[in-house]
Amino acid sequence: MKAVVLAGGYATRLWPITKNRPKMFLPVGERTVIDEILADLEDDPRVEDVYVSTNERFGDKFDEYLSESDFDKPQLSVENTQTETEKFGVIGALTQLINREGIDDDLLVVAGDNLISFHLSEFIDFFESTGTASLAAYDVGSRERAKSYGLVELDGTRVVDFQEKPEDPQTTLVSIACYAFTADQLPLLDRYLTGDNNPDEPGWLIQWLQERDPIHAFSFDDAWFDIGTPESYLSAVEWSLDGECIVHEDAELHNTVLGENVQIMAGAEVVDSTVDNSVVFPDVTIQNADIRQSIIDRSTRLEDLDFAGALIGAHTTIANGSSER
């Protein structure tokens, strides 16, 4: 079996935090988002090769990350795009990768911004037990939230209907961008694209495929986070830390109160402040501030502030209501 980790997005909803870094590199506890996925794939002997699919803009960053990591399986596969408007779409980029790398084995495809509570080996077990294409499904518990995803209707574990982002959801069980395809199904991706179908959202492919081949769903409970917004990222951090705080040994705190779910990284200095449910990147200086539900990027200086729900870009100084970069 081969695996593809989709990491080609530009994460514009998380700018400026992700303007110059892939969102897969955002820290969640002691690891990054993509670390969890790659560790699972590294541990499973059935997965022979792992292709990390990204774009030209972030290619060098992923190359450096993989070369410095302890993972042996991942290799980089770069699509020829540098902006959101140039993207081939998820299915377009995946099909190009399959053809470019000559993949003709069973294939696991997982979005690199997925933080999931199950081990990917459990999903592979399920896929092998069914002998059909498979997807992972999670109940988001809200019809309004379900509108943003592909909706799954089941008979047992078999998918009997799949609707991509319907306006009037009839279920809250959604597909989470974790799929497995049998080797003989891979040529169908070319057929799908030549049929003038939507090349972007994977759900459109699943909807098309479900009408032609059996698909089964691996349903799971506990937790899943689609890290695409500041709110979803901080929710993932909250779930990972479970009320605790992580302060790097090289960070300095003086006369500071930490609430819950706070992550403070190396070189940060926090003085006469309160920080709650926030992530503070390396080399940040915070003085006389009350920070809540916020993400503060590296080498930023904040003084005499009280705010919540902020994304502060790198190398920013904000003091007494004024700011500069």
BELNORCOR-V228160 format. One record per residue. RES is the residue in three letters. SS is DSSP state (helix for helix, strand for strand, loop for the rest). PHI is phi in degrees with one decimal (999 if undefined). Layout:
res=(RES & RES)
ss=(SS & SS)
phi=(PHI & PHI)
//
This chain:
res=(MET & LYS & ALA & VAL & VAL & LEU & ALA & GLY & GLY & TYR & ALA & THR & ARG & LEU & TRP & PRO & ILE & THR & LYS & ASN & ARG & PRO & LYS & MET & PHE & LEU & PRO & VAL & GLY & GLU & ARG & THR & VAL & ILE & ASP & GLU & ILE & LEU & ALA & ASP & LEU & GLU & ASP & ASP & PRO & ARG & VAL & GLU & ASP & VAL & TYR & VAL & SER & THR & ASN & GLU & ARG & PHE & GLY & ASP & LYS & PHE & ASP & GLU & TYR & LEU & SER & GLU & SER & ASP & PHE & ASP & LYS & PRO & GLN & LEU & SER & VAL & GLU & ASN & THR & GLN & THR & GLU & THR & GLU & LYS & PHE & GLY & VAL & ILE & GLY & ALA & LEU & THR & GLN & LEU & ILE & ASN & ARG & GLU & GLY & ILE & ASP & ASP & ASP & LEU & LEU & VAL & VAL & ALA & GLY & ASP & ASN & LEU & ILE & SER & PHE & HIS & LEU & SER & GLU & PHE & ILE & ASP & PHE & PHE & GLU & SER & THR & GLY & THR & ALA & SER & LEU & ALA & ALA & TYR & ASP & VAL & GLY & SER & ARG & GLU & ARG & ALA & LYS & SER & TYR & GLY & LEU & VAL & GLU & LEU & ASP & GLY & THR & ARG & VAL & VAL & ASP & PHE & GLN & GLU & LYS & PRO & GLU & ASP & PRO & GLN & THR & THR & LEU & VAL & SER & ILE & ALA & CYS & TYR & ALA & PHE & THR & ALA & ASP & GLN & LEU & PRO & LEU & LEU & ASP & ARG & TYR & LEU & THR & GLY & ASP & ASN & ASN & PRO & ASP & GLU & PRO & GLY & TRP & LEU & ILE & GLN & TRP & LEU & GLN & GLU & ARG & ASP & PRO & ILE & HIS & ALA & PHE & SER & PHE & ASP & ASP & ALA & TRP & PHE & ASP & ILE & GLY & THR & PRO & GLU & SER & TYR & LEU & SER & ALA & VAL & GLU & TRP & SER & LEU & ASP & GLY & GLU & CYS & ILE & VAL & HIS & GLU & ASP & ALA & GLU & LEU & HIS & ASN & THR & VAL & LEU & GLY & GLU & ASN & VAL & GLN & ILE & MET & ALA & GLY & ALA & GLU & VAL & VAL & ASP & SER & THR & VAL & ASP & ASN & SER & VAL & VAL & PHE & PRO & ASP & VAL & THR & ILE & GLN & ASN & ALA & ASP & ILE & ARG & GLN & SER & ILE & ILE & ASP & ARG & SER & THR & ARG & LEU & GLU & ASP & LEU & ASP & PHE & ALA & GLY & ALA & LEU & ILE & GLY & ALA & HIS & THR & THR & ILE & ALA & ASN & GLY & SER & SER & GLU & ARG)
ss=(loop & strand & strand & strand & strand & strand & loop & loop & loop & loop & loop & helix & helix & helix & loop & loop & loop & loop & loop & loop & loop & loop & helix & helix & helix & loop & strand & strand & loop & loop & strand & strand & helix & helix & helix & helix & helix & helix & helix & helix & helix & helix & helix & loop & loop & loop & loop & loop & strand & strand & strand & strand & strand & strand & strand & helix & helix & helix & helix & helix & helix & helix & helix & helix & helix & helix & helix & helix & loop & loop & loop & loop & loop & strand & strand & strand & strand & strand & strand & loop & loop & loop & loop & helix & helix & helix & loop & loop & loop & helix & helix & helix & helix & helix & helix & helix & helix & helix & helix & helix & helix & loop & loop & loop & loop & loop & strand & strand & strand & strand & strand & loop & loop & strand & strand & strand & loop & loop & loop & helix & helix & helix & helix & helix & helix & helix & helix & helix & helix & helix & loop & loop & strand & strand & strand & strand & strand & strand & strand & loop & loop & loop & helix & helix & helix & helix & loop & loop & loop & strand & strand & strand & strand & strand & strand & loop & loop & strand & strand & strand & strand & strand & strand & strand & loop & loop & loop & loop & loop & loop & loop & loop & strand & strand & strand & strand & strand & strand & strand & strand & strand & loop & helix & helix & helix & loop & helix & helix & helix & helix & helix & helix & helix & helix & loop & loop & loop & loop & loop & loop & loop & helix & helix & helix & helix & helix & helix & helix & helix & helix & loop & loop & loop & loop & strand & strand & strand & strand & strand & strand & loop & loop & loop & strand & strand & strand & loop & loop & loop & helix & helix & helix & helix & helix & helix & helix & helix & helix & helix & helix & helix & loop & loop & loop & strand & strand & strand & loop & loop & loop & loop & strand & strand & strand & loop & loop & strand & strand & loop & loop & loop & strand & strand & strand & loop & loop & loop & loop & strand & strand & strand & loop & loop & strand & strand & strand & loop & loop & strand & strand & loop & loop & loop & loop & strand & strand & strand & strand & strand & strand & strand & strand & loop & loop & strand & strand & loop & loop & loop & loop & strand & strand & strand & strand & strand & strand & strand & strand & loop & loop & strand & strand & loop & loop & loop & loop & strand & strand & strand & loop & loop & strand & strand & strand & loop)
phi=(999 & -108.3 & -137.9 & -121.9 & -105.4 & -79.3 & -142.4 & -103.9 & -80.1 & -106.0 & 49.8 & -65.8 & -72.7 & -107.1 & -65.9 & -86.0 & -60.6 & -108.7 & -66.7 & -122.3 & -144.8 & -65.0 & -65.4 & -64.8 & -93.2 & -65.4 & -75.0 & -132.6 & 68.8 & -82.0 & -124.8 & -91.4 & -59.2 & -73.8 & -55.9 & -61.4 & -69.0 & -65.5 & -64.8 & -59.6 & -68.9 & -63.1 & -76.9 & -94.7 & -67.1 & -72.9 & -89.9 & -86.6 & -132.9 & -124.1 & -105.7 & -94.5 & -95.2 & -138.4 & -108.5 & -63.0 & -61.2 & -105.1 & -56.9 & -64.9 & -66.8 & -69.4 & -60.8 & -65.4 & -60.0 & -68.1 & -68.1 & -93.4 & -82.9 & -92.7 & -80.5 & -99.0 & -78.8 & -65.8 & -136.4 & -86.6 & -132.5 & -106.9 & -86.0 & -84.9 & -140.3 & -130.1 & -139.0 & -59.2 & -72.1 & -89.7 & -61.0 & -82.3 & 89.7 & -60.0 & -70.4 & -61.1 & -67.3 & -64.0 & -64.0 & -61.5 & -63.3 & -58.0 & -70.6 & -65.0 & -92.9 & 64.6 & -78.1 & -137.4 & -110.0 & -53.4 & -133.9 & -97.5 & -126.0 & -138.7 & -71.4 & -72.2 & -100.5 & -84.8 & -110.0 & -122.0 & -91.8 & -104.8 & -83.9 & -61.8 & -64.0 & -64.8 & -66.8 & -65.8 & -56.0 & -62.6 & -56.8 & -67.3 & -71.9 & -89.7 & 70.6 & -127.5 & -55.9 & -138.0 & -138.2 & -96.7 & -130.9 & -139.0 & -87.5 & -80.4 & 74.5 & -146.5 & -66.7 & -64.4 & -67.2 & -63.6 & -58.7 & -88.1 & -131.5 & -82.4 & -97.9 & -116.1 & -112.7 & -119.1 & -121.1 & 71.3 & -106.1 & -81.5 & -77.6 & -104.9 & -158.2 & -141.8 & -126.2 & -83.8 & 47.5 & -72.0 & -73.9 & -126.6 & -60.6 & -103.6 & -150.0 & -114.5 & -87.1 & -122.8 & -81.6 & -109.2 & 63.9 & -136.9 & -131.9 & -136.0 & -122.4 & -74.7 & -58.0 & -75.8 & -90.7 & -59.9 & -61.9 & -67.3 & -66.4 & -62.0 & -63.1 & -60.9 & -69.8 & -70.0 & -83.9 & 61.7 & -92.6 & -60.5 & -86.4 & -94.7 & -70.1 & -58.6 & -59.6 & -66.0 & -64.7 & -63.3 & -60.3 & -66.3 & -70.2 & -62.0 & -79.5 & -119.7 & -133.5 & -67.6 & -132.5 & -117.7 & -117.8 & -93.0 & -91.1 & -140.9 & -110.2 & 75.1 & -150.6 & -154.0 & -130.5 & -96.5 & -81.9 & -134.5 & -133.7 & -56.9 & -65.1 & -68.9 & -65.1 & -66.5 & -66.2 & -64.8 & -62.6 & -60.1 & -64.5 & -67.5 & -80.7 & 53.0 & 91.6 & -84.0 & -124.7 & -117.2 & -121.1 & -62.7 & -62.4 & -91.7 & -85.1 & -123.3 & -122.2 & -132.6 & 49.1 & -124.6 & -109.7 & -102.5 & -82.8 & -104.7 & 54.8 & -113.4 & -123.9 & -121.3 & -98.4 & -57.9 & 80.5 & -74.8 & -130.8 & -124.6 & -129.2 & 50.6 & -139.1 & -126.0 & -130.8 & -141.4 & 48.2 & -142.5 & -119.6 & -115.5 & -78.4 & -60.0 & 62.0 & -88.5 & -118.3 & -124.8 & -131.7 & 51.1 & -138.0 & -122.4 & -116.3 & -137.5 & 49.2 & -135.1 & -124.3 & -115.2 & -77.2 & -61.1 & 55.4 & -105.1 & -124.3 & -124.5 & -137.1 & 55.7 & -130.1 & -141.3 & -153.0 & -139.9 & 68.4 & -105.6 & -116.3 & -108.9 & -69.4 & -63.5 & 59.2 & -107.1 & -120.0 & -131.0 & -146.1 & 53.7 & 86.9 & -101.8 & -144.9 & -154.4 & -133.4)
//
